[in-house]
Protein backbone atom coordinates (compact mmCIF):
# COMPACT_ATOMS: atom_id res chain seq x y z
CA UNK A 1 0.00 0.00 0.00
CA UNK A 2 1.12 3.59 -0.47
CA UNK A 3 3.33 5.26 2.10
CA UNK A 4 3.51 8.87 3.17
CA UNK A 5 6.70 10.68 4.18
CA UNK A 6 5.55 14.18 5.05
CA UNK A 7 6.91 16.90 7.26
CA UNK A 8 5.86 20.47 7.86
CA UNK A 9 4.16 21.87 4.80
CA UNK A 10 5.67 19.39 2.34
CA UNK A 11 3.55 16.38 1.56
CA UNK A 12 5.45 13.46 0.06
CA UNK A 13 3.26 10.57 -1.00
CA UNK A 14 4.97 7.28 -1.72
CA UNK A 15 4.50 4.73 -4.45
CA UNK A 16 2.69 1.42 -4.33
CA UNK A 17 5.07 -1.04 -2.71
CA UNK A 18 5.22 -4.80 -3.20
CA UNK A 19 4.20 -5.33 0.43
CA UNK A 20 0.76 -6.67 1.14
CA UNK A 21 -1.64 -8.60 -1.03
CA UNK A 22 -0.42 -8.99 -4.61
CA UNK A 23 -3.90 -9.81 -5.86
CA UNK A 24 -5.27 -6.55 -4.43
CA UNK A 25 -2.45 -4.62 -6.13
CA UNK A 26 -3.34 -6.34 -9.41
CA UNK A 27 -6.99 -5.39 -9.04
CA UNK A 28 -6.13 -1.76 -8.28
CA UNK A 29 -3.88 -1.52 -11.35
CA UNK A 30 -6.55 -3.13 -13.55
CA UNK A 31 -8.97 -0.55 -12.17
CA UNK A 32 -6.49 2.20 -13.09
CA UNK A 33 -6.29 0.85 -16.65
CA UNK A 34 -10.09 0.73 -16.84
CA UNK A 35 -10.31 4.38 -15.76
CA UNK A 36 -7.77 5.37 -18.43
CA UNK A 37 -9.68 3.45 -21.09
CA UNK A 38 -13.07 4.87 -20.14
CA UNK A 39 -11.60 8.38 -20.00
CA UNK A 40 -10.16 8.02 -23.51
CA UNK A 41 -13.50 6.71 -24.80
CA UNK A 42 -15.42 9.57 -23.16
CA UNK A 43 -13.01 12.12 -24.59
CA UNK A 44 -13.37 10.63 -28.10
CA UNK A 45 -17.17 10.73 -27.75
CA UNK A 46 -16.98 14.41 -26.74
CA UNK A 47 -18.46 13.78 -23.31
CA UNK A 48 -17.42 15.58 -20.12
CA UNK A 49 -14.74 13.85 -18.05
CA UNK A 50 -14.91 13.15 -14.32
CA UNK A 51 -12.12 14.93 -12.36
CA UNK A 52 -10.26 11.63 -11.79
CA UNK A 53 -10.46 10.79 -15.49
CA UNK A 54 -9.12 14.21 -16.52
CA UNK A 55 -6.26 13.87 -14.04
CA UNK A 56 -5.50 10.33 -15.25
CA UNK A 57 -5.29 11.40 -18.90
CA UNK A 58 -3.02 14.29 -17.95
CA UNK A 59 -0.67 11.90 -16.12
CA UNK A 60 -0.81 9.49 -19.06
CA UNK A 61 0.23 12.22 -21.48
CA UNK A 62 3.18 13.22 -19.28
CA UNK A 63 4.35 9.83 -17.96
CA UNK A 64 3.00 7.11 -20.26
CA UNK A 65 0.21 4.58 -19.99
CA UNK A 66 1.65 2.11 -17.48
CA UNK A 67 2.88 4.74 -15.01
CA UNK A 68 -0.47 6.49 -15.26
CA UNK A 69 -2.29 3.22 -14.50
CA UNK A 70 -0.16 2.73 -11.38
CA UNK A 71 -0.67 6.38 -10.36
CA UNK A 72 -4.44 5.96 -10.65
CA UNK A 73 -4.20 2.70 -8.67
CA UNK A 74 -2.29 4.58 -5.97
CA UNK A 75 -4.99 7.24 -5.85
CA UNK A 76 -7.71 4.57 -5.70
CA UNK A 77 -5.93 2.85 -2.81
CA UNK A 78 -5.78 6.13 -0.91
CA UNK A 79 -9.48 6.78 -1.53
CA UNK A 80 -10.43 3.27 -0.43
CA UNK A 81 -8.36 3.64 2.72
CA UNK A 82 -10.01 6.99 3.53
CA UNK A 83 -13.50 5.59 2.94
CA UNK A 84 -12.75 2.65 5.23
CA UNK A 85 -11.03 4.79 7.86
CA UNK A 86 -13.76 7.43 8.09
CA UNK A 87 -16.73 5.17 7.38
CA UNK A 88 -17.90 7.48 4.60
CA UNK A 89 -19.76 6.72 1.39
CA UNK A 90 -17.88 7.08 -1.90
CA UNK A 91 -18.25 10.52 -3.47
CA UNK A 92 -16.69 10.79 -6.96
CA UNK A 93 -16.75 14.58 -6.81
CA UNK A 94 -14.96 14.79 -3.44
CA UNK A 95 -11.88 17.02 -3.36
CA UNK A 96 -9.40 16.39 -0.59
CA UNK A 97 -8.37 19.29 1.58
CA UNK A 98 -4.65 19.99 1.70
CA UNK A 99 -3.21 20.20 5.22
N, CA, C and O atoms as a GROMACS GRO file, in nm:
protein
  396
    1UNK      N    1   0.084  -0.118   0.000
    1UNK     CA    2   0.000   0.000   0.000
    1UNK      C    3   0.089   0.124   0.000
    1UNK      O    4   0.207   0.116   0.034
    2UNK      N    5   0.033   0.238  -0.038
    2UNK     CA    6   0.112   0.359  -0.047
    2UNK      C    7   0.163   0.406   0.089
    2UNK      O    8   0.097   0.386   0.191
    3UNK      N    9   0.277   0.468   0.088
    3UNK     CA   10   0.333   0.526   0.210
    3UNK      C   11   0.332   0.677   0.199
    3UNK      O   12   0.321   0.734   0.091
    4UNK      N   13   0.344   0.741   0.314
    4UNK     CA   14   0.351   0.887   0.317
    4UNK      C   15   0.471   0.927   0.402
    4UNK      O   16   0.489   0.879   0.514
    5UNK      N   17   0.553   1.014   0.347
    5UNK     CA   18   0.670   1.068   0.418
    5UNK      C   19   0.658   1.220   0.414
    5UNK      O   20   0.718   1.285   0.328
    6UNK      N   21   0.582   1.276   0.505
    6UNK     CA   22   0.555   1.418   0.505
    6UNK      C   23   0.615   1.484   0.627
    6UNK      O   24   0.634   1.421   0.731
    7UNK      N   25   0.645   1.612   0.613
    7UNK     CA   26   0.691   1.690   0.726
    7UNK      C   27   0.659   1.836   0.700
    7UNK      O   28   0.671   1.884   0.587
    8UNK      N   29   0.617   1.904   0.802
    8UNK     CA   30   0.586   2.047   0.786
    8UNK      C   31   0.481   2.068   0.680
    8UNK      O   32   0.374   2.008   0.684
    9UNK      N   33   0.511   2.155   0.585
    9UNK     CA   34   0.416   2.187   0.480
    9UNK      C   35   0.438   2.105   0.353
    9UNK      O   36   0.362   2.120   0.257
   10UNK      N   37   0.539   2.020   0.352
   10UNK     CA   38   0.567   1.939   0.234
   10UNK      C   39   0.504   1.802   0.248
   10UNK      O   40   0.531   1.729   0.344
   11UNK      N   41   0.421   1.768   0.152
   11UNK     CA   42   0.355   1.638   0.156
   11UNK      C   43   0.419   1.549   0.051
   11UNK      O   44   0.416   1.579  -0.068
   12UNK      N   45   0.478   1.440   0.096
   12UNK     CA   46   0.545   1.346   0.006
   12UNK      C   47   0.471   1.213   0.012
   12UNK      O   48   0.478   1.142   0.112
   13UNK      N   49   0.401   1.180  -0.095
   13UNK     CA   50   0.326   1.057  -0.100
   13UNK      C   51   0.408   0.952  -0.172
   13UNK      O   52   0.465   0.979  -0.278
   14UNK      N   53   0.415   0.835  -0.116
   14UNK     CA   54   0.497   0.728  -0.172
   14UNK      C   55   0.429   0.652  -0.284
   14UNK      O   56   0.316   0.682  -0.322
   15UNK      N   57   0.501   0.555  -0.336
   15UNK     CA   58   0.450   0.473  -0.445
   15UNK      C   59   0.383   0.348  -0.388
   15UNK      O   60   0.386   0.324  -0.267
   16UNK      N   61   0.324   0.270  -0.476
   16UNK     CA   62   0.269   0.142  -0.433
   16UNK      C   63   0.385   0.046  -0.416
   16UNK      O   64   0.463   0.025  -0.509
   17UNK      N   65   0.397  -0.011  -0.298
   17UNK     CA   66   0.507  -0.104  -0.271
   17UNK      C   67   0.462  -0.246  -0.302
   17UNK      O   68   0.345  -0.270  -0.330
   18UNK      N   69   0.555  -0.339  -0.297
   18UNK     CA   70   0.522  -0.480  -0.320
   18UNK      C   71   0.485  -0.551  -0.190
   18UNK      O   72   0.472  -0.673  -0.188
   19UNK      N   73   0.467  -0.476  -0.083
   19UNK     CA   74   0.420  -0.533   0.043
   19UNK      C   75   0.270  -0.554   0.033
   19UNK      O   76   0.202  -0.487  -0.045
   20UNK      N   77   0.219  -0.646   0.111
   20UNK     CA   78   0.076  -0.667   0.114
   20UNK      C   79   0.029  -0.766   0.009
   20UNK      O   80   0.108  -0.842  -0.047
   21UNK      N   81  -0.098  -0.764  -0.016
   21UNK     CA   82  -0.164  -0.860  -0.103
   21UNK      C   83  -0.138  -0.828  -0.250
   21UNK      O   84  -0.179  -0.723  -0.300
   22UNK      N   85  -0.072  -0.919  -0.319
   22UNK     CA   86  -0.042  -0.899  -0.461
   22UNK      C   87  -0.166  -0.897  -0.547
   22UNK      O   88  -0.172  -0.825  -0.646
   23UNK      N   89  -0.266  -0.977  -0.510
   23UNK     CA   90  -0.390  -0.981  -0.586
   23UNK      C   91  -0.463  -0.847  -0.577
   23UNK      O   92  -0.519  -0.800  -0.676
   24UNK      N   93  -0.463  -0.786  -0.460
   24UNK     CA   94  -0.527  -0.655  -0.443
   24UNK      C   95  -0.456  -0.550  -0.527
   24UNK      O   96  -0.521  -0.466  -0.590
   25UNK      N   97  -0.322  -0.554  -0.528
   25UNK     CA   98  -0.245  -0.462  -0.613
   25UNK      C   99  -0.284  -0.479  -0.759
   25UNK      O  100  -0.302  -0.381  -0.831
   26UNK      N  101  -0.296  -0.605  -0.802
   26UNK     CA  102  -0.334  -0.634  -0.941
   26UNK      C  103  -0.471  -0.575  -0.972
   26UNK      O  104  -0.490  -0.514  -1.077
   27UNK      N  105  -0.565  -0.593  -0.882
   27UNK     CA  106  -0.699  -0.540  -0.904
   27UNK      C  107  -0.699  -0.387  -0.912
   27UNK      O  108  -0.768  -0.329  -0.995
   28UNK      N  109  -0.620  -0.323  -0.826
   28UNK     CA  110  -0.613  -0.176  -0.828
   28UNK      C  111  -0.554  -0.127  -0.960
   28UNK      O  112  -0.602  -0.028  -1.017
   29UNK      N  113  -0.450  -0.195  -1.009
   29UNK     CA  114  -0.388  -0.152  -1.135
   29UNK      C  115  -0.482  -0.178  -1.252
   29UNK      O  116  -0.488  -0.098  -1.345
   30UNK      N  117  -0.555  -0.289  -1.250
   30UNK     CA  118  -0.655  -0.313  -1.355
   30UNK      C  119  -0.763  -0.205  -1.351
   30UNK      O  120  -0.811  -0.160  -1.455
   31UNK      N  121  -0.801  -0.164  -1.231
   31UNK     CA  122  -0.897  -0.055  -1.217
   31UNK      C  123  -0.842   0.075  -1.274
   31UNK      O  124  -0.915   0.152  -1.337
   32UNK      N  125  -0.712   0.100  -1.252
   32UNK     CA  126  -0.649   0.220  -1.309
   32UNK      C  127  -0.651   0.217  -1.461
   32UNK      O  128  -0.676   0.319  -1.525
   33UNK      N  129  -0.624   0.099  -1.519
   33UNK     CA  130  -0.629   0.085  -1.665
   33UNK      C  131  -0.770   0.106  -1.717
   33UNK      O  132  -0.790   0.167  -1.822
   34UNK      N  133  -0.869   0.057  -1.643
   34UNK     CA  134  -1.009   0.073  -1.684
   34UNK      C  135  -1.048   0.221  -1.682
   34UNK      O  136  -1.120   0.267  -1.770
   35UNK      N  137  -1.001   0.294  -1.583
   35UNK     CA  138  -1.031   0.438  -1.576
   35UNK      C  139  -0.967   0.510  -1.694
   35UNK      O  140  -1.030   0.598  -1.754
   36UNK      N  141  -0.843   0.475  -1.728
   36UNK     CA  142  -0.777   0.537  -1.843
   36UNK      C  143  -0.853   0.507  -1.972
   36UNK      O  144  -0.872   0.596  -2.056
   37UNK      N  145  -0.896   0.383  -1.987
   37UNK     CA  146  -0.968   0.345  -2.109
   37UNK      C  147  -1.102   0.417  -2.119
   37UNK      O  148  -1.136   0.470  -2.224
   38UNK      N  149  -1.177   0.420  -2.010
   38UNK     CA  150  -1.307   0.487  -2.014
   38UNK      C  151  -1.291   0.637  -2.035
   38UNK      O  152  -1.374   0.700  -2.100
   39UNK      N  153  -1.184   0.695  -1.980
   39UNK     CA  154  -1.160   0.838  -2.000
   39UNK      C  155  -1.130   0.868  -2.147
   39UNK      O  156  -1.179   0.966  -2.203
   40UNK      N  157  -1.048   0.782  -2.209
   40UNK     CA  158  -1.016   0.802  -2.351
   40UNK      C  159  -1.142   0.787  -2.437
   40UNK      O  160  -1.161   0.863  -2.532
   41UNK      N  161  -1.227   0.691  -2.404
   41UNK     CA  162  -1.350   0.671  -2.480
   41UNK      C  163  -1.446   0.789  -2.462
   41UNK      O  164  -1.509   0.834  -2.558
   42UNK      N  165  -1.456   0.840  -2.339
   42UNK     CA  166  -1.542   0.957  -2.316
   42UNK      C  167  -1.491   1.080  -2.390
   42UNK      O  168  -1.570   1.157  -2.445
   43UNK      N  169  -1.359   1.097  -2.390
   43UNK     CA  170  -1.301   1.212  -2.459
   43UNK      C  171  -1.328   1.203  -2.609
   43UNK      O  172  -1.365   1.302  -2.672
   44UNK      N  173  -1.310   1.081  -2.667
   44UNK     CA  174  -1.337   1.063  -2.810
   44UNK      C  175  -1.484   1.088  -2.844
   44UNK      O  176  -1.515   1.138  -2.952
   45UNK      N  177  -1.574   1.054  -2.752
   45UNK     CA  178  -1.717   1.073  -2.774
   45UNK      C  179  -1.760   1.218  -2.750
   45UNK      O  180  -1.875   1.254  -2.775
   46UNK      N  181  -1.667   1.301  -2.700
   46UNK     CA  182  -1.698   1.441  -2.674
   46UNK      C  183  -1.776   1.463  -2.546
   46UNK      O  184  -1.838   1.568  -2.529
   47UNK      N  185  -1.775   1.365  -2.457
   47UNK     CA  186  -1.846   1.378  -2.331
   47UNK      C  187  -1.754   1.436  -2.224
   47UNK      O  188  -1.632   1.428  -2.233
   48UNK      N  189  -1.816   1.496  -2.122
   48UNK     CA  190  -1.742   1.558  -2.013
   48UNK      C  191  -1.674   1.450  -1.928
   48UNK      O  192  -1.731   1.344  -1.902
   49UNK      N  193  -1.551   1.479  -1.885
   49UNK     CA  194  -1.474   1.385  -1.805
   49UNK      C  195  -1.496   1.411  -1.656
   49UNK      O  196  -1.515   1.525  -1.614
   50UNK      N  197  -1.493   1.303  -1.577
   50UNK     CA  198  -1.491   1.315  -1.432
   50UNK      C  199  -1.354   1.373  -1.393
   50UNK      O  200  -1.258   1.359  -1.469
   51UNK      N  201  -1.342   1.437  -1.276
   51UNK     CA  202  -1.212   1.493  -1.236
   51UNK      C  203  -1.100   1.389  -1.232
   51UNK      O  204  -0.988   1.419  -1.273
   52UNK      N  205  -1.128   1.269  -1.183
   52UNK     CA  206  -1.026   1.163  -1.179
   52UNK      C  207  -0.984   1.123  -1.319
   52UNK      O  208  -0.865   1.099  -1.344
   53UNK      N  209  -1.078   1.116  -1.411
   53UNK     CA  210  -1.046   1.079  -1.548
   53UNK      C  211  -0.959   1.186  -1.615
   53UNK      O  212  -0.863   1.152  -1.685
   54UNK      N  213  -0.992   1.313  -1.594
   54UNK     CA  214  -0.912   1.421  -1.652
   54UNK      C  215  -0.770   1.418  -1.596
   54UNK      O  216  -0.674   1.435  -1.671
   55UNK      N  217  -0.758   1.396  -1.466
   55UNK     CA  218  -0.626   1.387  -1.404
   55UNK      C  219  -0.548   1.269  -1.460
   55UNK      O  220  -0.429   1.281  -1.489
   56UNK      N  221  -0.616   1.154  -1.475
   56UNK     CA  222  -0.550   1.033  -1.525
   56UNK      C  223  -0.497   1.054  -1.667
   56UNK      O  224  -0.385   1.012  -1.697
   57UNK      N  225  -0.576   1.116  -1.753
   57UNK     CA  226  -0.529   1.140  -1.890
   57UNK      C  227  -0.413   1.238  -1.893
   57UNK      O  228  -0.323   1.226  -1.976
   58UNK      N  229  -0.413   1.335  -1.803
   58UNK     CA  230  -0.302   1.429  -1.795
   58UNK      C  231  -0.173   1.356  -1.754
   58UNK      O  232  -0.067   1.380  -1.812
   59UNK      N  233  -0.183   1.268  -1.655
   59UNK     CA  234  -0.067   1.190  -1.612
   59UNK      C  235  -0.021   1.099  -1.725
   59UNK      O  236   0.099   1.083  -1.747
   60UNK      N  237  -0.116   1.039  -1.796
   60UNK     CA  238  -0.081   0.949  -1.906
   60UNK      C  239  -0.004   1.023  -2.016
   60UNK      O  240   0.091   0.969  -2.073
   61UNK      N  241  -0.045   1.144  -2.044
   61UNK     CA  242   0.023   1.222  -2.148
   61UNK      C  243   0.166   1.256  -2.105
   61UNK      O  244   0.257   1.257  -2.188
   62UNK      N  245   0.186   1.284  -1.977
   62UNK     CA  246   0.318   1.322  -1.928
   62UNK      C  247   0.408   1.202  -1.902
   62UNK      O  248   0.528   1.209  -1.931
   63UNK      N  249   0.354   1.092  -1.847
   63UNK     CA  250   0.435   0.983  -1.796
   63UNK      C  251   0.425   0.853  -1.875
   63UNK      O  252   0.511   0.766  -1.862
   64UNK      N  253   0.321   0.837  -1.956
   64UNK     CA  254   0.300   0.711  -2.026
   64UNK      C  255   0.186   0.632  -1.964
   64UNK      O  256   0.142   0.660  -1.853
   65UNK      N  257   0.141   0.533  -2.038
   65UNK     CA  258   0.021   0.458  -2.000
   65UNK      C  259   0.040   0.376  -1.872
   65UNK      O  260  -0.043   0.384  -1.781
   66UNK      N  261   0.147   0.300  -1.863
   66UNK     CA  262   0.165   0.211  -1.748
   66UNK      C  263   0.187   0.289  -1.618
   66UNK      O  264   0.130   0.253  -1.515
   67UNK      N  265   0.267   0.394  -1.622
   67UNK     CA  266   0.288   0.474  -1.501
   67UNK      C  267   0.160   0.544  -1.460
   67UNK      O  268   0.132   0.560  -1.341
   68UNK      N  269   0.080   0.586  -1.558
   68UNK     CA  270  -0.047   0.649  -1.526
   68UNK      C  271  -0.142   0.549  -1.462
   68UNK      O  272  -0.215   0.584  -1.369
   69UNK      N  273  -0.142   0.425  -1.509
   69UNK     CA  274  -0.229   0.322  -1.451
   69UNK      C  275  -0.191   0.297  -1.305
   69UNK      O  276  -0.278   0.282  -1.219
   70UNK      N  277  -0.061   0.293  -1.276
   70UNK     CA  278  -0.016   0.273  -1.138
   70UNK      C  279  -0.048   0.396  -1.052
   70UNK      O  280  -0.084   0.383  -0.936
   71UNK      N  281  -0.034   0.516  -1.110
   71UNK     CA  282  -0.067   0.638  -1.036
   71UNK      C  283  -0.215   0.642  -1.000
   71UNK      O  284  -0.252   0.681  -0.889
   72UNK      N  285  -0.301   0.600  -1.093
   72UNK     CA  286  -0.444   0.596  -1.065
   72UNK      C  287  -0.472   0.489  -0.959
   72UNK      O  288  -0.555   0.510  -0.870
   73UNK      N  289  -0.404   0.375  -0.968
   73UNK     CA  290  -0.420   0.270  -0.867
   73UNK      C  291  -0.381   0.321  -0.729
   73UNK      O  292  -0.448   0.290  -0.630
   74UNK      N  293  -0.273   0.399  -0.722
   74UNK     CA  294  -0.229   0.458  -0.597
   74UNK      C  295  -0.337   0.550  -0.541
   74UNK      O  296  -0.368   0.546  -0.422
   75UNK      N  297  -0.394   0.632  -0.628
   75UNK     CA  298  -0.499   0.724  -0.584
   75UNK      C  299  -0.624   0.647  -0.539
   75UNK      O  300  -0.688   0.684  -0.441
   76UNK      N  301  -0.657   0.539  -0.610
   76UNK     CA  302  -0.771   0.457  -0.570
   76UNK      C  303  -0.747   0.393  -0.434
   76UNK      O  304  -0.838   0.387  -0.351
   77UNK      N  305  -0.625   0.346  -0.411
   77UNK     CA  306  -0.593   0.285  -0.281
   77UNK      C  307  -0.609   0.386  -0.169
   77UNK      O  308  -0.662   0.354  -0.062
   78UNK      N  309  -0.564   0.508  -0.192
   78UNK     CA  310  -0.578   0.613  -0.091
   78UNK      C  311  -0.725   0.645  -0.064
   78UNK      O  312  -0.765   0.664   0.051
   79UNK      N  313  -0.805   0.651  -0.171
   79UNK     CA  314  -0.948   0.678  -0.153
   79UNK      C  315  -1.016   0.565  -0.076
   79UNK      O  316  -1.095   0.590   0.015
   80UNK      N  317  -0.983   0.441  -0.113
   80UNK     CA  318  -1.043   0.327  -0.043
   80UNK      C  319  -1.005   0.326   0.104
   80UNK      O  320  -1.088   0.298   0.191
   81UNK      N  321  -0.879   0.358   0.133
   81UNK     CA  322  -0.836   0.364   0.272
   81UNK      C  323  -0.914   0.470   0.347
   81UNK      O  324  -0.961   0.446   0.459
   82UNK      N  325  -0.930   0.589   0.287
   82UNK     CA  326  -1.001   0.699   0.353
   82UNK      C  327  -1.148   0.664   0.376
   82UNK      O  328  -1.203   0.696   0.481
   83UNK      N  329  -1.210   0.599   0.279
   83UNK     CA  330  -1.350   0.559   0.294
   83UNK      C  331  -1.363   0.461   0.410
   83UNK      O  332  -1.453   0.474   0.493
   84UNK      N  333  -1.272   0.364   0.415
   84UNK     CA  334  -1.275   0.265   0.523
   84UNK      C  335  -1.245   0.330   0.658
   84UNK      O  336  -1.312   0.301   0.757
   85UNK      N  337  -1.147   0.416   0.661
   85UNK     CA  338  -1.103   0.479   0.786
   85UNK      C  339  -1.211   0.568   0.846
   85UNK      O  340  -1.234   0.566   0.967
   86UNK      N  341  -1.279   0.646   0.760
   86UNK     CA  342  -1.376   0.743   0.809
   86UNK      C  343  -1.520   0.692   0.802
   86UNK      O  344  -1.612   0.759   0.848
   87UNK      N  345  -1.539   0.572   0.746
   87UNK     CA  346  -1.673   0.517   0.738
   87UNK      C  347  -1.766   0.598   0.650
   87UNK      O  348  -1.887   0.603   0.675
   88UNK      N  349  -1.711   0.662   0.547
   88UNK     CA  350  -1.790   0.748   0.460
   88UNK      C  351  -1.833   0.673   0.334
   88UNK      O  352  -1.775   0.570   0.300
   89UNK      N  353  -1.933   0.725   0.268
   89UNK     CA  354  -1.976   0.672   0.139
   89UNK      C  355  -1.887   0.732   0.030
   89UNK      O  356  -1.834   0.842   0.046
   90UNK      N  357  -1.872   0.660  -0.080
   90UNK     CA  358  -1.788   0.708  -0.190
   90UNK      C  359  -1.854   0.828  -0.257
   90UNK      O  360  -1.973   0.824  -0.289
   91UNK      N  361  -1.778   0.932  -0.278
   91UNK     CA  362  -1.825   1.052  -0.347
   91UNK      C  363  -1.726   1.083  -0.459
   91UNK      O  364  -1.616   1.130  -0.432
   92UNK      N  365  -1.764   1.058  -0.586
   92UNK     CA  366  -1.669   1.078  -0.696
   92UNK      C  367  -1.629   1.224  -0.716
   92UNK      O  368  -1.527   1.251  -0.778
   93UNK      N  369  -1.706   1.317  -0.664
   93UNK     CA  370  -1.675   1.459  -0.681
   93UNK      C  371  -1.598   1.517  -0.562
   93UNK      O  372  -1.570   1.637  -0.559
   94UNK      N  373  -1.566   1.433  -0.464
   94UNK     CA  374  -1.496   1.480  -0.344
   94UNK      C  375  -1.358   1.533  -0.379
   94UNK      O  376  -1.286   1.473  -0.459
   95UNK      N  377  -1.322   1.644  -0.320
   95UNK     CA  378  -1.188   1.702  -0.336
   95UNK      C  379  -1.124   1.707  -0.199
   95UNK      O  380  -1.179   1.766  -0.106
   96UNK      N  381  -1.009   1.644  -0.188
   96UNK     CA  382  -0.940   1.639  -0.059
   96UNK      C  383  -0.888   1.777  -0.021
   96UNK      O  384  -0.845   1.855  -0.106
   97UNK      N  385  -0.893   1.805   0.107
   97UNK     CA  386  -0.837   1.929   0.158
   97UNK      C  387  -0.688   1.908   0.181
   97UNK      O  388  -0.647   1.804   0.232
   98UNK      N  389  -0.609   2.006   0.144
   98UNK     CA  390  -0.465   1.999   0.170
   98UNK      C  391  -0.439   2.047   0.312
   98UNK      O  392  -0.500   2.145   0.356
   99UNK      N  393  -0.348   1.979   0.384
   99UNK     CA  394  -0.321   2.020   0.522
   99UNK      C  395  -0.253   2.154   0.529
   99UNK      O  396  -0.224   2.203   0.639
   0.00000   0.00000   0.00000
